[in-house]
């Protein structure tokens, strides 16, 4: 059993590793002076403006935006392995009152509203950081490389972060495109702009992503000889990740034609490929998947978060997988799904055995052998992987071209050790099941339930929560309204 909660938890390389080390050093330098360069005062503004006059200053600022994404209130925890996974009823923590409030969708409770506000505030602060890059003259007027690259990445970052805020704090677009949206922030400013309609939010996201695509496609072919910044593309919102994000956005809007087009661009034109079934074990264990990661956030200390939350069991914050999760993986007895042993381990406690989600736990840190980690592995959090593009393509083709849909579905299945789907027809239910198994713990399941307007079965399997805004739309912080009037 978990110990009672002791305090409120909500308050509180495709290429070499040379650039990752450079990245970390720059981030540390930037973070030590972050309060100065981002301080929107006459003095802070002058320092920021001076910083943005050089190529190095712009690169340092972009590295800072990526670094801020790994905050615990963002992708370092709440938008990856904990908060949104609790909302999806994938993870629980018996005895932890705040986790229980969250999985019961008690959004009116002050602690949960504070949790939502932390996400909102941290994301908008970092969107403003991205805008500081975009508003600088060298980037805003960019027409030559590498400044076009900086502009493309900053636009993509702005769209990426706004889109996730929309997925959390707004109604589902296909259900109500005229629903209230969020402020779409395009300036480096302490004041967020006015709220707008959700449909307008999506127009802004698409405009930013398409402009990012245009900027990033003009990079020269000898990109690695020009600037070190462009190496280790998986740590950047590169053009392939922009295509992947466009596939996500269009699918969320119900535009399956465009979603399919961009998913297939990633599948056919990117350098990434599905890993073999024998490569599944430890592939994302605190590192980027070398073959499948389109984009992730470099994070050398992700192990400390995963080990505390996912490896331990008698800890007031430690998370257990939902009670019946193994039934999903064992529906097909032969052959064995390689993800079972890759994603989960059993531990013994008091004579009983319990499953832990070990999918993201750095095996080298776990065994105190970090020095033996292969030098070509990038430490961090996977935010977009290739299998998602296959699932998007399959879903978009499900009705209009079942044979092609099955081909995309089978491609992932066979690379996970499962047999191909032959006689049985591919259904949305089968696609949902495979997505659940592949992305368990990665912070994407809640958004999928919401997009499909599906009910969610409670973590203990006893309650079916009906699909409605009361569950799927987080409360916008009261302070957001108070501060603008």
Helices and strands as residue ranges (DSSP letters): H 18-32, H 34-37, H 42-51, H 55-68, H 83-87, E 91-92, H 97-103, H 110-134, H 137-140, H 147-169, H 198-217, H 223-226, G 228-230, G 233-235, H 239-252, H 256-269, G 277-279, E 293-298, H 302-306, I 307-311, E 320-321, H 325-329, H 339-343, E 344-349, E 352-357, H 363-366, G 370-372, E 380-385, H 387-397, H 402-414, H 428-439, H 445-451, E 456-457, E 464-465, H 469-472, H 478-482
